[in-house]
Amino acid sequence: MRSVIDILDLSVEELDQLIKTATDIIDNPAKYAHVCAGKKLATLFFEPSTRTRMSFEAAMYELGGNVISMASAASSSASKGESVADTAKVISCYADIIAMRHPKEGAAYVLAHNATVPTINAGDGGHCHPTQTLADLLTIHREKGRFNNLTVGFCGDLKFGRTVHSLINALSRYEGINIALISPDELKLPSYVKKDVLQKKDIPYVQTTNLEEVMPALDILYMTRVQRERFFNEEDYLRLKDSYILTPEKLKNAKEDLAILHPLPRVNEISVAIDDDPRACYFKQVLNGKYMRMALILKLLKEAGTI
Amino acid sequence: MNIDSIQNGVVIDHIKAGQGMKLYELLHLDDIDASVAIIKNVTSNKMGKKDIIKIDADFEPDLDIIGFVDPDATVNIIKDGVLAGKRSIEMPEILEGVLKCKNPRCITCCEQELKQIFKLTDRENKVYRCIYCETKAQY
């Protein structure tokens, strides 16, 4: 059964098709309002994430479908020791499609290989979060009209930020991409991502600790939060959490058509003073995430012959 | 240094120097109730130095493990003191039940009934990754 664990599970052609579908959903919502009538999405969230869960649920409702939900590990059979494999087999009996978030890396693989309905990885620990990348890609496409010939800056936690790794992977498949990696030394992009993606595909990149230095060249600035839950050591988190805070001052030398993205939630890494700047795209990104999830649910249900 | 020839068993030769002990451990040769010799840093015209393992028992080695540790190693089967056959060694595409994922956040760390499976992702650099969390194999 088809599943999406990683953004690379989707070909460039499939991504293009998803963007087309999402755009059509935005333009003609009524056309899609009942396409999933009588179908059920199960959202299994073993790790707190109101945002992604609600986005999936809103997506299914807007397609005319229903949602059955497990909102926390404490309220599930996992608290009694049930394995992900068993959960996958059981929930497949109730739902037509499953979206799962789990704190353990690789849990999405176990789900996909045991479920008998299509599955979507809604985040498995620090590993992958493909639907966030779909939201990012639709936002870039709607703001820039293209994926080629862009200079993209990633700022903040590039070590544990799975959305950063996913988006770099996704963009690496397009021509003319330049990357700027802006982070404190302790949170640099892991060397395997640089080696396996950037160097392997000859993508030019700069690595710096200074955001202002690279700001004038950027078409996209992807800000990230330093995530407390990814640290084993609280002391390291406290030391690094305020490393980069985007303020109007820092945007002085930025392009007029820069697009500022952030996977949210934000803590304080983007000043609220920027929210009214037309370059701030992070709330549009949330909406785009819902449309891309709608497009993905539709695609997977169609491929499974469910609709 | 002389090591007696074996009559019936297996000789794993041309092992990259320093890899012999790793192979010994992964093949669980300490569990065999037979003579096993590990010869380290043997002078070799072709390799400079190499390791050799001789197992004096009718033993079928796991060729995937040998291919994972050193795909250039050779395996000779000895019967009645003479060479009776060779086994070809290749890097396996999948390595199952041999290594454990070292990523403490991997699902295999908390669900231990899951099979430990690694996939060859970079043949040139001999990189294997956990199929679940994609962490690079370490041994």
Interface residues (C-beta under 8 A of the other chain):
Chain A: S83 V84 A85 H102 P103 K104 E105 G106 A107 Y109 V110 D124 G125 G126 H127 Y192 D196
Chain B: N103 R105 C106 I107 T108 C109 C110 E111 E113 L114 D122 C130 I131 Y132 C133 E134 T135 K136
